[in-house]
Amino acid sequence: MPLEFALDTFGDVTRRSDGNLTPHDQVIRDVIEEGVLADRVGIDFFGLGEHHRDDFAISSPEVILAAIAARTQAIRLGTAVTVLSTDDPVRVVERFSTLQAISGGRAEIIVGRGSFTESFPLFGHDLGDYEQLFEEKLDLLMRLVRERTVSWEGRTRAAIRDVTLYPPLSDRGLRVWVGVGGSPQSVVRAVRHDIPMMLAIIGGDPRRFLPFVDLYRRAQDQAGRPERPLGVHSPGHVAETDGRARDEAWEGYRILRERIGRERGWGPPSRAEFDAEVDRGAMHVGSPETVARKIAATVSALGARRFEMKYSQGTLPHEALMRSIELYGTRVVPMVRDLLHQVPVRH
């Protein structure tokens, strides 16, 4: 499988030129334009994360993806991630089979448990059922994706008997990934369900995830599974120069990190901490040349077949995001392919 290049966003609430925050409805319209641009510059996949809090505008990714699908031709469209623990797998598959029809077969799901827990009380779920909710719902989701008629019984939702969903998935099916934050149990779960794994690397040297990659491959071999692709998701930002990219990304990063830090009891971030993460960690921030070299190093070290960059950084303005997407598609991607001697996936 050739290396795929992807982008994703949570619909971070951006800041306008007048200094005020962008209203949520405008953020959503901006995300649609960002997805259209990603298609135009040749990106392989565009993902939207699901959140239920005021610093992110996207709570219904599939609706926005459908709007992007209607205006694009080739880019694959999906979530990053669908918070499966607090959703209904039946409705998830129905929504994605609809998106599959609208897009002409370009839909994908990346499922995960998410990095926030607001959806648990919002949708009436108990955090004490955290593990069982995800395990049972992933099992049902994969049954619904892989089988035309399904019977299933568990503890976390009502049983179903001989159910067929409509609209049905086409013969090409539906690609599903599972997002993994780095626990051995999550790696083994991906192999047990025979699903490609997307590593969410948001901090530290990406090479520290090599033990999880080794476990993934070893578990596939021991289970007699075919080798499934591995993806890597990390934050990043591209600008014309390293200095401009760092200055722009730092401001958005600082505001978001301070907000989350207050909620979780972390200390305030420092510019030195941010710069260290850019220099030696998971932040892919810089000029096209700098970001291309770092992506090539990351995917080579881990054997990844997809690199997915979260291009939104807190309140970083829409105009800077559009410029980052354009530079990523027109300059970073060709440079990475040259460094790795890769051929394009499409076009």
C-alpha positions in Angstrom: 0.0 0.0 0.0 1.6 3.4 -1.0 1.9 6.0 1.7 -1.3 8.0 2.1 -1.4 11.7 3.1 -4.3 12.8 5.3 -5.5 15.9 7.2 -7.9 16.2 10.0 -9.5 18.8 12.3 -11.8 19.0 15.3 -13.3 22.2 14.0 -11.3 24.2 16.6 -12.9 27.6 17.2 -10.7 30.1 15.4 -9.9 33.7 16.0 -10.9 36.4 13.5 -8.8 39.4 12.3 -10.7 41.6 14.7 -9.5 39.5 17.7 -12.9 37.9 18.4 -13.6 34.2 18.3 -15.3 32.9 15.1 -19.0 31.9 15.7 -19.5 28.1 15.6 -21.6 28.2 12.5 -18.9 30.1 10.5 -16.3 27.6 11.7 -18.3 24.8 10.2 -18.6 26.7 6.9 -14.9 27.3 7.0 -14.2 23.6 7.6 -16.2 22.8 4.5 -14.0 25.1 2.5 -10.9 23.6 4.0 -12.1 20.1 3.0 -12.7 21.3 -0.6 -9.2 22.8 -0.7 -7.7 19.6 0.6 -9.3 17.7 -2.4 -8.1 20.3 -4.8 -4.5 20.0 -3.7 -4.5 16.2 -3.9 -4.8 15.1 -0.2 -5.9 11.4 0.1 -8.1 11.7 3.2 -9.9 14.4 5.2 -11.1 13.6 8.7 -13.3 15.4 11.2 -13.3 14.8 14.9 -16.4 14.5 17.1 -16.5 16.7 20.2 -19.3 18.1 22.5 -17.7 21.2 24.0 -17.4 24.9 23.2 -13.9 25.1 21.9 -14.7 22.7 19.0 -17.5 23.3 16.5 -18.0 19.7 15.2 -20.4 17.5 17.0 -22.0 15.9 13.9 -19.0 15.1 11.6 -21.0 13.1 9.0 -23.3 16.0 8.2 -20.3 18.2 7.4 -18.6 15.4 5.5 -21.7 15.0 3.3 -21.5 18.7 2.4 -17.8 18.3 1.5 -18.6 15.1 -0.5 -21.0 17.1 -2.6 -18.3 19.5 -3.6 -15.3 17.2 -4.1 -14.3 14.4 -6.5 -11.5 12.2 -5.1 -10.7 12.8 -1.5 -11.7 10.1 1.0 -13.8 11.4 3.9 -14.2 10.2 7.4 -14.0 10.8 11.1 -11.1 11.4 13.4 -12.7 10.0 15.6 -16.2 8.7 15.9 -16.7 8.4 19.7 -18.1 4.9 19.5 -18.5 4.3 23.2 -21.4 6.8 23.4 -22.9 6.3 20.0 -25.2 3.6 18.6 -23.3 1.3 16.1 -26.6 0.8 14.1 -26.9 4.6 13.6 -23.2 5.0 12.9 -23.4 2.5 10.1 -26.6 4.0 8.7 -25.0 7.4 8.6 -21.9 6.2 7.0 -23.7 4.1 4.4 -25.5 7.3 3.5 -22.2 9.2 3.3 -20.9 6.3 1.2 -23.7 6.8 -1.3 -23.4 10.6 -1.4 -19.6 10.4 -1.9 -19.6 7.6 -4.4 -17.7 5.2 -2.1 -15.3 7.6 -0.4 -16.4 7.2 3.2 -14.3 5.8 6.1 -14.7 5.6 9.8 -12.0 6.0 12.4 -13.5 4.9 15.7 -12.1 5.6 19.1 -12.9 6.5 22.7 -11.8 10.1 22.3 -9.7 12.3 24.6 -12.7 13.9 26.4 -15.5 12.4 28.3 -18.3 15.0 27.9 -20.3 12.7 25.7 -20.8 10.2 28.5 -23.2 12.2 30.7 -24.6 14.0 27.6 -25.9 10.7 26.1 -26.7 9.0 29.4 -23.7 6.6 29.7 -21.8 5.7 32.8 -18.0 6.2 32.8 -17.8 3.1 34.9 -18.8 1.1 31.7 -15.9 2.7 29.7 -14.2 -0.5 28.7 -17.3 -2.6 28.1 -19.1 0.1 26.1 -16.3 0.3 23.6 -15.6 -3.4 23.3 -19.3 -4.4 22.7 -20.0 -1.5 20.4 -16.9 -2.2 18.3 -17.9 -5.8 18.0 -21.4 -4.9 16.8 -20.1 -2.2 14.5 -17.8 -4.6 12.7 -20.6 -7.2 12.4 -22.8 -4.6 10.8 -20.1 -3.6 8.4 -19.1 -7.1 7.4 -22.4 -9.0 7.3 -25.6 -8.2 5.5 -28.0 -9.6 8.1 -27.0 -9.5 11.8 -28.1 -10.9 15.1 -26.3 -9.7 18.2 -26.8 -9.6 21.9 -24.8 -7.7 24.6 -25.2 -5.8 27.9 -24.8 -2.2 26.6 -27.7 -2.0 24.1 -30.9 -3.9 23.1 -30.3 -7.1 21.2 -31.1 -7.2 17.5 -32.4 -10.2 15.5 -31.9 -10.7 11.8 -31.4 -7.0 11.1 -30.5 -5.6 7.7 -29.6 -1.9 7.6 -30.7 0.6 4.9 -29.3 2.0 2.8 -27.2 -1.1 2.5 -23.5 -0.7 2.0 -22.3 -1.2 -1.6 -20.2 -4.2 -2.5 -17.0 -2.2 -1.9 -18.0 -2.2 1.8 -16.7 0.4 4.3 -13.2 0.9 5.5 -12.9 1.1 9.3 -9.8 2.1 11.4 -9.5 2.1 15.1 -7.7 5.0 16.8 -5.2 3.9 19.5 -3.6 6.2 22.1 -0.9 3.8 23.1 -2.1 1.0 25.4 -1.2 -2.6 24.7 -4.8 -3.7 25.2 -6.0 -1.3 22.5 -3.3 -2.6 20.1 -4.4 -6.2 20.7 -8.1 -5.2 20.3 -7.4 -3.8 16.8 -5.8 -7.1 15.8 -8.5 -9.2 17.3 -11.1 -7.4 15.3 -8.8 -7.3 12.2 -8.9 -3.5 11.8 -6.2 -1.2 10.7 -4.7 0.9 13.6 -4.3 4.6 13.7 -1.7 5.7 16.3 -2.6 9.0 17.9 0.8 10.5 18.7 0.3 13.9 20.2 3.4 14.3 22.3 6.9 13.0 22.6 9.3 11.3 20.2 7.2 9.2 17.8 9.8 6.4 18.1 8.6 5.7 21.6 5.6 4.1 20.0 7.8 1.4 18.3 7.0 -1.2 21.0 3.3 -0.8 20.1 4.1 -1.2 16.4 6.1 -4.3 17.1 3.2 -5.7 19.2 0.7 -4.9 16.4 2.8 -6.8 13.9 3.6 -9.7 16.3 -0.1 -10.1 17.3 -1.2 -10.1 13.6 1.3 -12.9 12.9 0.4 -14.9 15.9 -3.3 -14.6 15.1 -2.7 -15.6 11.5 -4.2 -12.2 10.4 -3.2 -10.5 7.1 -0.9 -7.5 7.7 -3.2 -4.4 8.0 -1.9 -0.9 7.4 -0.7 1.3 10.2 -1.5 5.0 10.4 0.0 7.9 12.4 -1.9 10.9 13.5 0.0 14.0 14.9 -0.5 17.7 15.1 1.2 20.1 12.7 1.2 23.4 10.8 3.0 24.5 7.7 4.0 28.1 6.8 6.5 29.6 4.4 9.3 29.7 7.0 10.1 27.8 10.2 9.8 30.9 12.3 6.4 31.9 11.0 5.0 28.4 11.4 6.2 28.2 15.0 4.9 31.6 15.9 1.5 31.0 14.4 1.1 27.5 15.8 2.4 28.5 19.3 -0.4 31.1 19.8 -3.2 28.6 19.0 -1.5 25.8 20.9 -1.0 28.0 24.0 -4.6 29.0 24.2 -6.0 25.4 23.8 -3.4 23.9 26.1 -4.1 26.5 28.8 -7.9 25.7 28.6 -7.4 21.9 28.8 -4.7 22.4 31.5 -7.1 24.3 33.7 -9.6 21.4 33.4 -7.1 18.7 34.1 -4.8 20.4 36.7 -1.8 20.9 34.4 0.6 23.8 34.7 0.6 26.5 32.0 2.6 25.7 28.9 5.8 27.4 28.0 7.3 28.4 24.6 10.4 26.3 25.4 8.2 23.3 26.0 6.4 23.9 22.7 9.7 24.4 20.8 11.1 21.2 22.3 8.0 19.3 21.0 8.6 20.8 17.6 12.3 19.9 17.6 12.1 16.4 19.1 8.5 15.5 19.6 5.3 14.9 17.7 4.6 18.4 16.5 5.2 18.6 12.7 5.5 22.4 12.5 7.7 24.4 10.1 8.4 25.3 6.5 7.5 22.7 3.8 11.0 21.4 3.8 11.2 21.0 7.6 7.7 19.3 7.8 8.5 17.0 4.9 11.7 15.8 6.5 10.0 15.2 9.8 7.1 13.3 8.2 9.5 11.1 6.2 11.4 10.3 9.4 8.2 9.5 11.3 6.7 7.2 8.8 10.1 5.5 8.1 10.7 4.8 11.8 7.2 3.3 12.4 6.5 1.7 9.0 3.3 3.8 8.7 1.2 3.7 5.5 -0.8 6.8 6.3 0.4 10.1 7.8 -2.5 12.2 9.1 -1.8 15.7 10.3 -4.2 17.6 12.6 -3.8 20.9 10.9 -5.9 23.0 13.2 -4.2 24.5 16.3 -6.6 26.0 18.7 -7.6 29.5 17.7 -5.2 29.6 14.6 -7.2 31.7 12.0 -8.9 30.1 9.1 -6.7 31.9 6.6 -3.6 30.4 8.2 -5.2 27.0 8.0 -6.0 27.3 4.4 -2.4 28.3 3.6 -1.1 25.4 5.6 -3.4 23.0 3.7 -2.2 24.4 0.4 1.5 24.1 1.3 1.0 20.6 2.7 -0.6 19.4 -0.5 1.5 21.2 -3.1 4.9 21.2 -1.5 5.1 18.9 1.6 3.6 15.8 0.0 5.7 15.8 -3.2 8.9 16.3 -1.0 8.0 13.4 1.2 7.4 11.2 -1.8 10.8 12.2 -3.2 12.5 11.5 0.1 10.9 8.1 0.3 10.8 7.4 -3.5 7.1 6.9 -3.4 4.5 7.2 -6.2 1.3 9.1 -5.7 -1.7 7.1 -4.3 -4.2 8.7 -6.8 -4.5 11.2 -9.7 
